[in-house]
């Protein structure tokens, strides 16, 4: 062995295990608490929406036999479907429903993996990549700003997030073939969507719900947010372009260089003289039409995980049929089944990690404000911090809190329902406008989605790129610090101009 010894980055599964262990320890230290809840309604898109939210001043601790706040330390193992420490994987995987994490996202990841496995079986993607490389020599760098802008717009307009997993399956090999790395591909897909999500003026799953719960006009304050979106999108493009240029000059500088070998080897065994014909064009048009169908469904019909997963399955099925008709890579009916199984198998680790990460929240008692949990106690304690401090500092503390709380509740709509009923009246007391409180929520929620291991969409995208979360963290932490600094400045500016 001539490799130098050094610190080995722990596997993502190992990292999540120790995070779960830490959360289990907290259940013996922090007493559990709960809130009362109520139904609140608001108008969105001309329709009345209903959300279950907590009542701000209703927090109470769970009392022990001595009448004092009591901890609910998690046990090592629970029977009857309980949430013990060793139950966290299974309980995490089966938590939720088809509309979200974890079971819905797990199914979503496996289905889109299978769908793109069929597409990959036809070799339409590989041959298209080779054709594109041949026609873009000298102009490869244009893919970075163009893709970043489009994905950021997707995050801002219709809350694009989990969909980035599917697109990463296409763009990771493309970007690596062009001389960049998987990290660049993640930046122009998933990271771009979260910049759009965090700075959106119309995202129906984030800012719209937060404004409705906060009791201010839905989609108000759009001019300020559009300017903010343009600024942060430009920051993301420039940062990614500079990074990608350095990697292209020296690929071995990349933290993903070793894991990218899978994609480089794949291209070594690809026939560089592959034909590009009618079948390839039809499959690419199928993917394009499918994407248009998905965008239409999300914007016009509020499609979410169940519908989008089926849409991707349809895209894969149609691509497989085209492959059979045009005899692409000797495609057969059994080949469609084989491609689906191979694609799903490749994303199985990503699906598992989603369930494991959800186990973190379950160990803390869940994210239901009406049920006793350590998470509710953390939320209540944070609420008291913003009182009796200068206005700008109060707003910044709200932003920091939302950033930290997003580790536990990654769902934008879920976090809005949990935190905005508490933060809105606290903002009134602190002299901060509710619009600024919403701004603190969306920036804290969106930006930390790019780094927290509890984000199903992030972990799915990293799984597609075959990149461990530890390596991603090492890269992303610098960009995260840059975003945090700029976001803090934006929050202070919003306070000073009285953003309403």
C-alpha positions in Angstrom: 0.0 0.0 0.0 1.5 3.3 -1.1 -1.4 5.4 -0.2 -0.8 7.9 2.6 -2.6 7.3 5.8 -5.1 10.0 6.7 -8.5 10.6 8.3 -11.1 8.6 6.5 -14.4 10.3 6.2 -17.1 8.2 7.8 -19.9 6.8 5.6 -23.2 8.6 5.6 -24.9 5.7 7.3 -22.3 5.9 10.2 -22.8 9.7 10.5 -26.6 9.3 10.7 -26.3 6.5 13.3 -24.2 8.7 15.7 -26.6 11.7 15.2 -29.5 9.4 16.2 -27.4 8.3 19.2 -26.9 12.0 20.2 -30.6 12.7 19.8 -31.4 9.7 22.0 -29.1 11.1 24.7 -31.0 14.5 24.5 -34.2 12.7 25.5 -32.7 12.0 28.9 -31.6 15.6 29.3 -34.3 17.8 27.9 -37.9 17.4 29.3 -40.7 16.8 26.7 -43.4 19.3 26.1 -46.4 20.0 23.9 -48.7 22.7 22.5 -52.4 23.0 22.0 -53.3 23.2 18.3 -56.0 24.8 16.2 -57.1 25.0 12.6 -56.3 28.1 10.6 -57.4 29.1 7.1 -56.0 31.4 4.5 -56.5 32.1 0.8 -54.0 30.8 -1.7 -54.5 30.7 -5.5 -58.1 31.8 -5.0 -58.9 28.8 -2.9 -59.2 28.5 0.9 -56.4 26.4 2.5 -56.5 24.9 6.0 -53.5 24.2 8.2 -53.2 22.7 11.7 -51.0 25.1 13.7 -49.9 25.4 17.4 -51.3 28.0 19.8 -48.4 30.2 20.8 -49.0 30.6 24.6 -50.2 27.0 25.2 -46.9 25.2 25.8 -46.7 22.9 28.8 -44.2 20.4 30.0 -45.0 16.8 30.6 -45.0 16.4 34.4 -43.5 13.5 36.4 -44.9 12.0 39.6 -43.3 14.8 41.5 -45.1 17.4 39.5 -41.9 18.6 37.8 -41.0 18.6 34.1 -40.0 15.1 33.2 -37.8 13.6 30.5 -38.9 10.8 28.4 -35.6 9.0 27.7 -35.9 6.8 24.7 -35.5 3.1 25.4 -33.0 0.8 23.6 -35.7 -1.3 22.0 -39.5 -1.0 21.8 -42.1 -3.6 21.2 -45.4 -3.2 19.4 -44.2 -0.7 16.8 -42.7 1.7 19.3 -39.7 4.0 18.7 -36.7 2.7 20.6 -33.2 3.6 19.7 -32.6 0.4 17.7 -36.0 0.8 16.0 -35.0 4.0 14.3 -34.3 2.5 10.8 -37.6 0.7 10.5 -39.7 3.4 12.1 -38.0 6.0 9.9 -38.7 4.0 6.7 -42.4 3.5 7.4 -43.1 7.0 8.8 -45.3 9.5 7.1 -47.4 8.6 4.1 -47.3 8.7 0.3 -47.3 12.5 0.4 -43.9 13.0 2.0 -41.0 11.7 4.1 -40.1 9.1 4.6 -42.2 6.3 3.0 -43.4 8.6 0.2 -39.9 9.8 -0.7 -38.5 6.3 -0.4 -41.0 5.1 -3.0 -40.4 8.1 -5.1 -36.7 7.5 -5.2 -37.0 3.8 -6.1 -39.5 4.5 -8.9 -37.6 7.3 -10.5 -34.4 5.1 -10.2 -36.2 2.4 -12.0 -37.6 4.7 -14.6 -34.3 6.1 -15.5 -32.8 2.6 -15.3 -35.0 1.8 -18.3 -33.9 4.9 -20.1 -30.2 4.1 -19.4 -30.8 0.6 -20.7 -31.6 2.0 -24.2 -28.3 3.9 -24.1 -30.1 7.0 -25.3 -28.5 9.1 -22.6 -24.9 7.9 -23.2 -25.2 8.4 -27.0 -26.8 11.8 -26.5 -24.0 12.8 -24.1 -21.4 11.8 -26.7 -23.2 13.7 -29.4 -23.4 16.8 -27.2 -19.7 16.6 -26.3 -18.9 16.5 -29.9 -21.0 19.6 -30.7 -20.1 21.7 -27.7 -16.3 21.7 -27.7 -15.1 25.0 -26.5 -18.5 26.0 -25.1 -19.0 23.4 -22.4 -18.9 26.0 -19.6 -22.2 27.5 -20.8 -24.0 24.5 -19.3 -23.3 25.8 -15.8 -25.0 29.2 -15.8 -27.9 27.9 -18.0 -28.7 24.9 -15.9 -28.3 26.8 -12.6 -30.6 29.5 -13.7 -33.3 27.1 -14.9 -33.2 24.9 -11.8 -33.2 28.0 -9.5 -36.3 29.3 -11.4 -37.9 25.9 -10.9 -37.3 26.1 -7.1 -38.7 29.6 -7.0 -41.8 29.1 -9.2 -43.1 25.7 -8.1 -41.0 24.6 -5.2 -38.8 22.2 -7.1 -36.8 19.9 -4.8 -37.2 16.1 -4.9 -37.5 16.4 -8.7 -33.8 17.4 -8.8 -33.0 13.7 -8.0 -34.2 12.6 -11.3 -32.5 15.3 -13.3 -29.2 14.7 -11.4 -29.4 11.1 -12.8 -29.0 12.7 -16.3 -26.7 15.6 -15.6 -24.1 13.9 -13.3 -22.7 11.8 -16.1 -23.0 14.6 -18.6 -21.1 17.1 -16.4 -18.4 14.5 -15.6 -18.0 13.7 -19.3 -17.5 17.4 -19.9 -14.5 17.4 -17.6 -16.1 18.6 -14.3 -17.3 16.5 -11.3 -20.4 15.3 -9.5 -20.2 18.2 -7.1 -20.6 20.6 -10.0 -23.7 18.6 -11.1 -25.2 18.8 -7.6 -24.6 22.5 -7.5 -26.4 23.2 -10.8 -29.3 20.9 -10.0 -30.3 20.4 -6.3 -28.4 23.4 -4.8 -29.8 25.7 -7.5 -33.4 24.5 -6.7 -32.9 25.3 -3.0 -31.5 28.8 -3.7 -34.7 29.4 -5.7 -36.8 27.8 -3.0 -35.3 29.9 -0.3 -35.6 33.2 -2.1 -38.9 32.6 -3.8 -41.7 35.1 -4.2 -44.4 32.5 -5.1 -43.3 29.0 -4.0 -46.6 27.4 -3.0 -45.0 25.0 -0.6 -42.9 27.5 1.3 -43.4 31.3 1.3 -47.1 31.1 0.4 -48.0 28.8 3.3 -45.8 30.8 5.7 -47.5 34.1 4.8 -50.9 32.5 5.1 -50.1 31.1 8.6 -48.6 34.5 9.6 -51.7 36.3 8.6 -50.3 38.5 5.9 -51.3 38.7 2.2 -50.1 35.6 0.4 -47.4 36.3 -2.2 -47.0 39.9 -0.9 -43.5 41.5 -0.9 -42.7 40.0 -4.3 -40.5 42.8 -5.7 -38.1 42.6 -2.8 -37.9 38.8 -3.1 -37.4 38.8 -6.9 -34.4 41.0 -6.4 -33.2 38.7 -3.6 -33.6 35.7 -5.9 -31.7 37.3 -8.7 -28.8 38.2 -6.3 -28.5 34.8 -4.7 -28.8 33.0 -8.1 -26.0 35.1 -9.5 -23.9 34.3 -6.4 -24.5 30.6 -6.9 -23.7 30.7 -10.6 -20.4 32.6 -10.0 -19.3 30.4 -7.2 -20.1 27.2 -9.1 -18.4 28.5 -12.3 -15.2 29.4 -10.4 -15.1 26.0 -8.7 -15.9 24.1 -11.8 -13.2 25.9 -13.8 -10.6 24.9 -11.2 -11.7 21.2 -11.2 -11.6 21.1 -15.0 -8.0 22.2 -14.9 -7.1 19.6 -12.3 -9.9 16.9 -11.8 -7.9 15.3 -8.9 -8.6 18.3 -6.7 -12.2 17.2 -6.5 -13.5 15.6 -3.3 -15.6 13.4 -5.5 -12.8 12.3 -7.8 -12.7 8.8 -6.4 -16.5 8.3 -6.5 -16.7 9.9 -10.0 -14.5 7.0 -11.2 -17.8 4.9 -11.6 -19.0 7.4 -14.3 -15.6 7.7 -15.9 -15.2 4.0 -16.2 -18.7 3.7 -17.7 -17.7 6.0 -20.5 -14.5 4.1 -21.1 -16.6 1.1 -21.9 -19.0 3.1 -24.1 -18.7 2.8 -27.8 -17.7 6.3 -28.8 -18.9 5.7 -32.3 -22.4 4.9 -31.2 -25.1 5.9 -33.7 -27.5 8.8 -32.8 -30.7 8.2 -34.7 -34.5 8.6 -34.6 -35.0 6.5 -31.5 -32.6 8.7 -29.5 -34.4 11.9 -30.6 -37.8 10.4 -29.7 -36.6 9.4 -26.2 -35.1 12.9 -25.6 -38.4 14.4 -26.8 -40.3 12.0 -24.4 -38.2 13.3 -21.5 -38.7 16.9 -22.5 -42.5 16.3 -22.9 -42.5 14.5 -19.5 -40.8 17.5 -17.8 -43.3 19.9 -19.3 -46.1 17.6 -18.1 -44.6 17.6 -14.6 -44.3 21.4 -14.5 -47.8 21.8 -15.7 -49.1 19.3 -13.1 -47.3 21.0 -10.2 -48.4 24.5 -11.2 -51.9 23.9 -12.4 -53.0 20.8 -10.5 -50.8 20.9 -7.4 -49.2 17.5 -8.3 -46.9 16.2 -5.6 -44.9 13.1 -4.9 -47.5 10.4 -5.9 -48.3 12.0 -9.2 -44.7 13.0 -10.1 -43.4 9.5 -9.4 -46.1 8.1 -11.7 -45.2 10.7 -14.4 -41.5 9.6 -14.2 -42.5 6.0 -14.5 -44.6 6.8 -17.6 -41.5 8.6 -19.1 -39.4 5.5 -18.5 -42.0 3.1 -19.8 -42.5 5.1 -23.1 -38.7 5.3 -23.5 -38.5 1.5 -23.1 -41.1 0.9 -25.8 -39.3 3.3 -28.1 -36.1 1.4 -27.4 -37.8 -1.9 -28.4 -39.3 -0.4 -31.6 -36.0 1.0 -32.8 -33.9 -1.9 -31.4 -31.8 0.3 -29.3 -29.1 -1.6 -27.5 -31.0 -4.8 -28.4 -33.8 -3.7 -26.1 -36.6 -6.2 -25.3 -39.6 -6.4 -23.0 -37.5 -8.2 -20.4 -34.9 -5.5 -20.9 -37.4 -3.0 -19.7 -37.9 -5.0 -16.5 -34.1 -5.5 -16.1 -33.5 -1.8 -16.5 -36.1 -0.9 -13.9 -34.6 -3.3 -11.4 -31.1 -2.1 -12.0 -32.1 1.5 -11.7 -34.0 0.9 -8.5 -31.1 -1.1 -7.1 -28.7 1.7 -7.7 -30.8 4.1 -5.7 -31.5 1.7 -2.8 -28.8 3.2 -0.5 -30.3 6.7 -1.1 -33.8 5.4 -0.2 -32.5 3.8 3.0 -30.7 6.9 4.1 -33.9 8.9 3.8 -35.6 6.5 6.3 -32.6 6.5 8.6 -32.5 10.3 8.6 -36.2 10.5 9.4 -35.5 8.3 12.5 -33.7 11.3 14.0 -37.0 13.2 14.4 -38.8 10.1 15.6 -36.3 9.5 18.4 -37.0 13.1 19.6 -40.7 12.4 19.8 -41.8 13.4 16.3 -42.8 16.8 14.9 -46.5 16.9 16.0 -46.9 20.0 18.3 -49.9 18.4 20.1 -47.8 15.4 21.2 -45.1 15.5 23.9 -41.6 15.7 22.4 -38.2 17.2 22.9 -38.6 19.1 19.6 -41.5 21.0 21.1 -39.4 22.0 24.1 -36.6 23.2 21.8 -39.2 25.3 19.8 -40.6 26.8 22.9 -37.2 27.7 24.4 -36.1 29.4 21.1 -39.3 31.5 21.1 -38.3 33.3 24.3 -34.8 34.3 23.0 -36.1 36.9 20.5 -37.8 39.0 23.2 -36.0 42.0 24.9 -33.3 42.4 22.3 -32.8 45.0 19.5 -35.1 44.6 16.5 -32.5 43.7 14.0 -30.9 41.2 16.3 -34.4 39.7 17.0 -34.9 39.2 13.3 -31.4 37.6 12.9 -32.0 35.3 15.8 -35.3 34.2 14.1 -33.2 33.4 10.9 -30.6 31.4 12.9 -33.3 29.5 14.7 -35.2 28.6 11.5 -31.8 27.4 10.1 -31.2 25.1 13.0 -34.8 23.9 13.3 -34.7 22.9 9.7 -32.4 20.0 10.7 -35.3 18.5 12.5 -38.2 19.5 10.2 -37.0 19.7 6.6 -40.5 20.0 5.1 -41.1 23.7 4.2 -44.8 23.5 4.8 -44.3 21.5 8.0 -41.8 23.9 9.4 -44.1 26.9 8.5 -47.0 25.2 10.3 -44.8 24.6 13.4 -42.8 27.8 13.7 -44.8 30.6 12.1 -47.7 30.6 14.7 -45.0 31.1 17.4 -42.7 33.5 15.5 -45.5 35.8 14.2 -46.7 37.1 17.5 -43.1 37.2 18.8 -42.2 39.4 15.8 -45.0 41.8 16.8 -43.6 42.0 20.4 -40.0 42.5 19.1 -41.0 45.2 16.7 -40.2 43.1 13.6 -42.7 43.0 10.8 -44.3 39.7 10.1 -43.0 39.9 6.5 -39.5 39.9 7.9 -40.4 36.9 10.1 -41.5 35.1 7.0 -38.3 36.1 5.3 -36.3 34.7 8.2 -38.3 31.4 7.8 -37.8 31.0 4.1 -34.1 31.8 4.1 -33.4 29.6 7.1 -35.5 26.7 5.7 -34.2 26.8 2.2 -30.5 27.3 2.5 -29.9 24.7 5.1 -31.7 22.1 2.9 -28.4 22.1 1.0 -26.4 20.5 3.9 -28.6 18.8 6.5 -28.5 15.0 6.3 -32.1 14.9 7.3 -33.1 16.3 3.8 -34.6 13.5 1.8 -34.0 15.4 -1.5 -30.4 16.1 -0.7 -29.6 12.6 0.3 -31.3 11.2 -2.8 -29.3 13.5 -5.0 -26.1 12.6 -3.3 -27.1 8.9 -3.7 -27.5 9.4 -7.5 -24.1 11.1 -7.6 -22.5 8.3 -5.5 -21.1 10.9 -3.1 -21.0 10.5 0.7 -22.6 13.2 2.8 -19.3 13.7 4.7 -17.5 14.7 1.5 -20.3 16.9 0.4 -20.3 18.6 3.8 -16.6 19.3 3.5 -17.2 21.0 0.2 -20.5 22.7 0.9 -19.7 24.2 4.3 -17.7 27.1 2.7 -20.6 28.0 0.3 -23.0 27.6 3.2 -21.0 30.2 5.2 -21.2 32.5 2.3 -24.9 32.1 2.0 -25.4 32.6 5.7 -23.4 35.8 5.7 -25.4 37.3 2.8 -28.7 36.1 4.2 -27.9 37.8 7.5 -27.2 41.1 5.7 -30.5 40.7 3.8 -32.4 40.2 7.0 -30.9 43.3 8.6 -31.6 45.4 5.5 -35.2 44.1 5.5 -35.6 45.3 9.1 -34.0 48.7 8.4 -36.3 49.4 5.4 -39.4 48.1 7.3 -40.1 45.4 4.8 -43.9 44.7 4.8 
